[in-house]
Amino acid sequence: PADPSFLEWAIDPYELEFRKRIGRGVAGTTYLALWSGQKVAVKVAAITDMGLGGWTAEVAALRRLHHPNVIRLLGSIFNPSPRTYGLVLEYCDAGDLGAALEGRTPPGFFWRVAGDTANGMAYLHSKGIIHRDIKPANVLLHGDVPSGQFTAKLTDLGVCTMSREGDSDKEHTAETGTFRWMAPEVIRHEPYSLKADVYSYALVAWQLITHEEPFQGRSQVEAAGLVALEDARPPFPFGTPRHVESFVRRCWDTDPDRRPEFDRIRVELTEMRERMSERDGAFLDTGHGHPVYEGAEDSDDDESIEDSESDGDDYKWKEKILKKSHRRATRTKSLPGKVSLDEDDHKKKSKGWGFLGKTKSYIKR
């Protein structure tokens, strides 16, 4: 590894007893294993630029984090022969939020997950970290979910980035994350900030109400096109408590500056629950959610953009978004802190990576 201090966290891979595979993606594979008598999750990176880049970013972030709502790093694997890179993480025994939303959830589930996720994100933002890929698959649950005695933890910091203090957090333009949960300014390659995470959080909060994916029945890129070109948002089910709906709408506001910070979100969640009527509380505690997409098939394309491929129709959506982004950037290119988008530069980037990539893409950071 480039940073020798990574070796301080090194664990001999031969100390691990691998039991079964519990996750797989282009960036690597995750296994359940035993280490020193305890169950752990071992995330083995693919030996590719994407896999190794994600490993480096995640070790760099997690080794300095310690919070009950952020997955804990126990150690790293760096074995020169055979060449192996990996992370040894605490194991969450109740799976991820996406799987939980497919079944029946207990009373108080909305408040526990919304609160724990906001607590974890407030902590990450206090450290200057933009997660950039908040979605149900990256919220793990640990404990006894049916009884309500569980904790939600943020995971997968492989695409996170640092936000430098004093630059108004507006220097990031790389499109990173998962299209379905991606903020409009990120989709359009506009400068974005910590508030991009607040948008993604809002969609997760909406899912806690409906138990559905946003824009269900649409492809990821179609969903991104609706958000970036038409300012579309998922509909709310009839009966949603007014103050909860208003809260979610402010979190996914088109203007990032109008979205609340996570410290404020934590306060608002507490205040909303305290003044919740019995009827509204019963609405949120419905274990099966309140679906809004009648007849729409579930989507199976919730990979991050590093894992996805584009077909012809999706590419047309991307071209539309690019054109709109280019027009917006041209109007603001003379403003301080704004980055204009050059069409020729986009054509160069479209070969292999970026939002216009026709192949599996890795955002170079």
C-alpha positions as CSV (number, residue, x, y, z in Angstrom):
1,P,0.0,0.0,0.0
2,A,1.1,3.6,-0.6
3,D,0.7,4.5,3.0
4,P,2.9,2.4,5.3
5,S,0.7,3.2,8.3
6,F,-1.9,0.9,6.8
7,L,0.3,-2.0,8.0
8,E,-0.5,-1.0,11.6
9,W,-3.9,-2.5,11.0
10,A,-2.6,-5.6,9.3
11,I,-4.2,-9.0,10.1
12,D,-2.6,-12.2,8.9
13,P,-5.2,-13.7,6.5
14,Y,-4.3,-17.2,7.8
15,E,-5.8,-16.2,11.2
16,L,-9.2,-16.0,9.5
17,E,-11.5,-19.0,9.1
18,F,-13.8,-18.3,6.2
19,R,-17.3,-19.7,6.5
20,K,-19.4,-18.4,3.6
21,R,-19.8,-15.7,1.0
22,I,-22.4,-13.0,2.1
23,G,-21.9,-10.4,-0.6
24,R,-20.4,-9.8,-4.0
25,G,-19.8,-6.9,-6.4
26,V,-17.4,-5.7,-9.0
27,A,-15.2,-4.1,-6.4
28,G,-14.8,-7.3,-4.3
29,T,-16.5,-10.1,-2.3
30,T,-17.5,-10.1,1.3
31,Y,-17.3,-13.2,3.5
32,L,-18.5,-14.3,6.9
33,A,-15.4,-15.5,8.9
34,L,-14.2,-16.2,12.4
35,W,-11.3,-14.3,13.8
36,S,-10.1,-14.9,17.4
37,G,-13.4,-16.6,18.2
38,Q,-15.6,-13.8,16.9
39,K,-17.7,-13.5,13.8
40,V,-16.4,-10.8,11.4
41,A,-17.1,-9.6,7.8
42,V,-14.1,-9.9,5.5
43,K,-14.3,-7.7,2.4
44,V,-11.8,-8.9,-0.1
45,A,-11.0,-6.3,-2.8
46,A,-10.9,-7.3,-6.5
47,I,-7.4,-6.8,-7.9
48,T,-8.4,-4.0,-10.2
49,D,-8.0,-0.2,-10.1
50,M,-11.6,0.0,-8.7
51,G,-11.1,-2.6,-6.1
52,L,-7.8,-1.3,-4.8
53,G,-9.0,2.3,-5.0
54,G,-12.0,1.4,-2.9
55,W,-9.8,-0.6,-0.4
56,T,-7.4,2.4,0.0
57,A,-10.3,4.9,0.5
58,E,-12.1,2.7,3.0
59,V,-9.1,1.9,5.1
60,A,-8.1,5.5,5.2
61,A,-11.6,6.6,6.3
62,L,-12.5,3.8,8.7
63,R,-9.3,3.6,10.7
64,R,-9.9,7.0,12.2
65,L,-13.7,6.5,12.8
66,H,-15.4,5.2,15.9
67,H,-19.1,5.6,16.3
68,P,-21.9,3.2,17.1
69,N,-23.7,4.0,13.8
70,V,-20.7,3.5,11.5
71,I,-19.3,0.1,10.7
72,R,-16.1,-0.6,12.7
73,L,-12.8,-1.5,11.1
74,L,-11.1,-4.3,13.0
75,G,-8.1,-4.7,10.7
76,S,-6.9,-4.8,7.1
77,I,-5.4,-7.5,4.9
78,F,-2.3,-6.9,2.8
79,N,-0.7,-10.1,1.5
80,P,1.9,-9.6,-1.3
81,S,1.8,-13.2,-2.5
82,P,-0.8,-14.2,-3.5
83,R,-1.6,-10.5,-3.9
84,T,-4.6,-9.9,-1.5
85,Y,-6.2,-6.8,-0.1
86,G,-9.1,-6.8,2.3
87,L,-10.9,-5.3,5.2
88,V,-11.9,-7.1,8.4
89,L,-15.1,-5.4,9.7
90,E,-17.5,-6.0,12.5
91,Y,-20.3,-8.4,11.5
92,C,-23.9,-7.2,11.4
93,D,-26.1,-10.2,11.9
94,A,-29.4,-8.8,10.7
95,G,-28.5,-8.1,7.1
96,D,-29.0,-4.8,5.3
97,L,-31.9,-2.3,5.3
98,G,-32.9,-3.2,1.7
99,A,-33.6,-6.8,2.7
100,A,-35.5,-5.7,5.9
101,L,-37.8,-3.6,3.8
102,E,-38.8,-6.6,1.8
103,G,-40.4,-8.1,4.9
104,R,-42.4,-7.0,7.9
105,T,-40.8,-4.4,10.1
106,P,-41.6,-3.8,13.8
107,P,-43.1,-0.7,15.4
108,G,-40.7,2.1,15.8
109,F,-38.6,0.9,12.8
110,F,-38.9,4.3,11.0
111,W,-37.6,6.2,13.9
112,R,-34.8,3.8,14.8
113,V,-33.3,3.6,11.3
114,A,-33.9,7.3,10.4
115,G,-32.3,8.3,13.7
116,D,-29.4,5.9,13.6
117,T,-28.6,6.8,10.0
118,A,-28.7,10.5,10.8
119,N,-26.5,10.1,13.8
120,G,-23.9,8.2,11.7
121,M,-24.0,10.8,9.0
122,A,-23.7,13.7,11.4
123,Y,-20.6,12.0,12.7
124,L,-19.1,11.5,9.2
125,H,-19.8,15.1,8.2
126,S,-18.2,16.3,11.5
127,K,-15.1,14.6,10.2
128,G,-15.4,16.2,6.8
129,I,-16.4,12.9,5.0
130,I,-19.0,12.9,2.2
131,H,-20.3,9.3,2.0
132,R,-21.6,9.6,-1.6
133,D,-23.4,6.3,-1.7
134,I,-26.2,6.3,0.9
135,K,-28.8,3.7,0.1
136,P,-30.5,0.8,1.9
137,A,-27.8,-1.7,0.8
138,N,-25.3,0.4,2.7
139,V,-27.2,0.5,5.9
140,L,-26.6,-2.6,8.0
141,L,-28.7,-3.8,10.9
142,H,-27.3,-5.5,14.0
143,G,-29.4,-7.1,16.7
144,D,-33.0,-8.4,17.1
145,V,-35.0,-6.5,14.4
146,P,-38.4,-8.1,15.2
147,S,-38.2,-7.0,18.8
148,G,-37.0,-3.5,17.8
149,Q,-33.7,-4.1,19.7
150,F,-31.3,-3.4,17.0
151,T,-28.8,-0.8,15.7
152,A,-28.4,0.6,12.1
153,K,-24.9,1.2,10.9
154,L,-23.5,2.9,7.8
155,T,-21.1,0.9,5.7
156,D,-19.2,1.0,2.4
157,L,-17.1,4.1,2.5
158,G,-15.2,2.9,-0.6
159,V,-16.4,5.9,-2.7
160,C,-16.3,8.5,0.1
161,T,-14.3,11.7,-0.2
162,M,-13.1,14.5,2.1
163,S,-14.7,17.9,2.2
164,R,-12.1,20.6,3.0
165,E,-13.1,23.2,5.5
166,G,-13.3,26.7,4.2
167,D,-13.9,25.9,0.5
168,S,-17.7,26.0,0.9
169,D,-17.6,22.3,0.0
170,K,-18.2,23.1,-3.6
171,E,-15.2,21.6,-5.4
172,H,-16.5,18.1,-6.0
173,T,-17.9,17.4,-9.5
174,A,-17.2,13.7,-10.1
175,E,-20.4,11.6,-10.4
176,T,-20.1,8.9,-7.8
177,G,-22.6,6.7,-6.1
178,T,-25.8,4.9,-7.2
179,F,-28.0,6.7,-9.8
180,R,-31.3,5.9,-8.1
181,W,-30.3,7.7,-4.9
182,M,-28.0,10.3,-6.4
183,A,-28.5,14.0,-5.9
184,P,-29.5,16.0,-9.0
185,E,-26.4,18.2,-8.8
186,V,-24.2,15.1,-8.7
187,I,-26.0,13.6,-11.7
188,R,-25.4,16.8,-13.7
189,H,-21.7,17.0,-12.7
190,E,-22.3,20.3,-11.0
191,P,-20.3,21.2,-7.9
192,Y,-21.7,19.5,-4.8
193,S,-21.2,19.4,-1.1
194,L,-22.0,17.5,2.1
195,K,-25.7,18.2,1.2
196,A,-25.6,15.6,-1.6
197,D,-25.7,13.0,1.2
198,V,-28.8,14.7,2.7
199,Y,-30.6,14.2,-0.6
200,S,-29.8,10.5,-0.6
201,Y,-30.8,10.2,3.0
202,A,-34.2,11.7,2.1
203,L,-34.9,8.9,-0.4
204,V,-34.0,6.3,2.2
205,A,-36.4,8.0,4.6
206,W,-39.1,7.8,1.9
207,Q,-38.4,4.1,1.6
208,L,-39.0,3.6,5.3
209,I,-42.5,4.9,4.7
210,T,-43.3,3.0,1.4
211,H,-41.0,-0.1,1.5
212,E,-40.4,0.5,-2.2
213,E,-37.5,1.8,-4.3
214,P,-37.7,5.3,-5.6
215,F,-39.0,5.3,-9.2
216,Q,-39.7,1.6,-9.0
217,G,-40.1,0.1,-12.4
218,R,-37.7,2.5,-14.0
219,S,-34.1,1.8,-14.8
220,Q,-31.5,3.5,-12.7
221,V,-30.5,5.9,-15.6
222,E,-34.2,6.6,-16.3
223,A,-34.6,7.5,-12.7
224,A,-31.6,9.8,-12.8
225,G,-32.9,11.4,-16.0
226,L,-36.2,12.2,-14.3
227,V,-34.4,13.8,-11.3
228,A,-31.8,15.7,-13.3
229,L,-34.0,16.9,-16.2
230,E,-37.5,17.1,-14.8
231,D,-36.8,17.7,-11.1
232,A,-39.0,14.7,-10.3
233,R,-39.3,13.1,-6.9
234,P,-41.2,9.9,-5.8
235,P,-44.8,10.4,-4.7
236,F,-46.0,10.1,-1.1
237,P,-48.7,7.7,-0.1
238,F,-52.1,9.0,1.0
239,G,-52.1,9.5,4.8
240,T,-48.4,10.4,5.2
241,P,-48.1,12.6,8.3
242,R,-47.8,16.2,7.0
243,H,-44.7,17.1,9.1
244,V,-42.9,13.9,8.0
245,E,-43.6,14.6,4.4
246,S,-42.5,18.2,4.8
247,F,-39.3,17.0,6.5
248,V,-38.5,14.6,3.6
249,R,-39.2,17.2,1.0
250,R,-36.9,19.7,2.6
251,C,-34.1,17.1,2.7
252,W,-34.4,16.4,-1.1
253,D,-34.9,20.1,-2.1
254,T,-33.5,20.9,-5.5
255,D,-31.4,23.7,-3.8
256,P,-28.7,22.0,-1.7
257,D,-28.5,25.1,0.5
258,R,-32.1,24.6,1.6
259,R,-31.5,21.0,2.8
260,P,-30.9,20.8,6.5
261,E,-27.7,19.6,8.0
262,F,-27.6,16.3,9.8
263,D,-27.3,17.9,13.2
264,R,-30.5,19.7,12.5
265,I,-32.1,16.5,11.1
266,R,-31.4,14.7,14.4
267,V,-33.2,17.5,16.3
268,E,-36.2,17.5,14.0
269,L,-36.6,13.7,14.2
270,T,-36.8,14.0,18.0
271,E,-39.3,16.8,17.8
272,M,-41.5,15.1,15.2
273,R,-41.7,11.9,17.3
274,E,-42.6,13.8,20.5
275,R,-45.5,15.6,18.8
276,M,-46.7,12.6,16.8
277,S,-50.4,11.8,17.0
278,E,-51.6,8.3,17.7
279,R,-53.0,8.1,14.2
280,D,-49.8,9.3,12.5
281,G,-47.7,7.0,14.7
282,A,-49.8,4.0,13.7
283,F,-49.3,5.0,10.0
284,L,-45.5,4.9,10.3
285,D,-45.6,1.7,12.3
286,T,-47.4,-0.3,9.6
287,G,-45.1,-3.2,9.2
288,H,-45.7,-3.7,5.5
289,G,-45.2,0.0,4.4
290,H,-47.5,2.0,2.1
291,P,-46.7,1.2,-1.5
292,V,-47.3,3.9,-4.2
293,Y,-46.2,2.0,-7.3
294,E,-49.0,-0.3,-8.0
295,G,-48.1,-3.0,-10.5
296,A,-44.5,-1.8,-11.0
297,E,-41.9,-4.6,-10.9
298,D,-39.1,-4.4,-8.4
299,S,-35.8,-3.1,-9.8
300,D,-32.7,-5.3,-9.6
301,D,-30.2,-2.7,-10.8
302,D,-29.3,-1.0,-7.5
303,E,-25.5,-1.3,-8.0
304,S,-23.3,1.7,-7.7
305,I,-22.2,3.2,-11.0
306,E,-19.0,1.3,-10.8
307,D,-21.0,-1.9,-11.3
308,S,-23.4,-0.8,-14.0
309,E,-23.5,-1.0,-17.7
310,S,-25.5,1.2,-20.1
311,D,-27.7,0.1,-23.0
312,G,-28.8,2.2,-25.9
313,D,-31.9,3.7,-24.4
314,D,-30.0,4.6,-21.2
315,Y,-27.3,6.3,-23.2
316,K,-29.9,8.6,-24.8
317,W,-31.0,9.7,-21.3
318,K,-27.3,10.4,-20.5
319,E,-26.9,12.5,-23.6
320,K,-29.9,14.6,-22.5
321,I,-28.5,15.1,-19.1
322,L,-25.1,16.1,-20.5
323,K,-26.6,18.7,-22.7
324,K,-28.6,20.3,-19.9
325,S,-25.6,20.1,-17.6
326,H,-23.4,21.8,-20.3
327,R,-26.0,24.7,-20.7
328,R,-26.2,25.2,-16.9
329,A,-22.4,25.1,-16.6
330,T,-21.9,27.6,-19.4
331,R,-24.3,30.0,-17.6
332,T,-22.3,29.8,-14.4
333,K,-18.7,29.2,-15.6
334,S,-17.6,32.7,-14.7
335,L,-18.8,32.4,-11.1
336,P,-16.2,31.8,-8.4
337,G,-16.0,28.2,-7.2
338,K,-17.9,26.8,-10.2
339,V,-16.5,24.3,-12.6
340,S,-17.7,24.6,-16.2
341,L,-18.3,21.4,-18.2
342,D,-16.4,21.1,-21.4
343,E,-18.2,19.0,-24.0
344,D,-15.0,17.8,-25.6
345,D,-13.7,16.8,-22.2
346,H,-16.9,14.8,-21.6
347,K,-16.4,12.9,-24.9
348,K,-12.9,12.0,-23.8
349,K,-14.1,10.8,-20.4
350,S,-17.0,8.8,-21.9
351,K,-14.6,6.1,-23.0
352,G,-14.6,3.8,-20.1
353,W,-15.6,5.9,-17.1
354,G,-17.9,8.6,-15.9
355,F,-21.6,9.2,-16.4
356,L,-21.3,8.8,-20.2
357,G,-19.3,5.5,-20.0
358,K,-20.7,2.7,-22.1
359,T,-18.7,0.1,-20.2
360,K,-18.4,-0.7,-16.5
361,S,-17.1,2.5,-15.0
362,Y,-14.8,3.7,-12.3
363,I,-14.8,7.3,-11.3
364,K,-11.2,8.4,-11.1
365,R,-10.6,10.5,-8.0
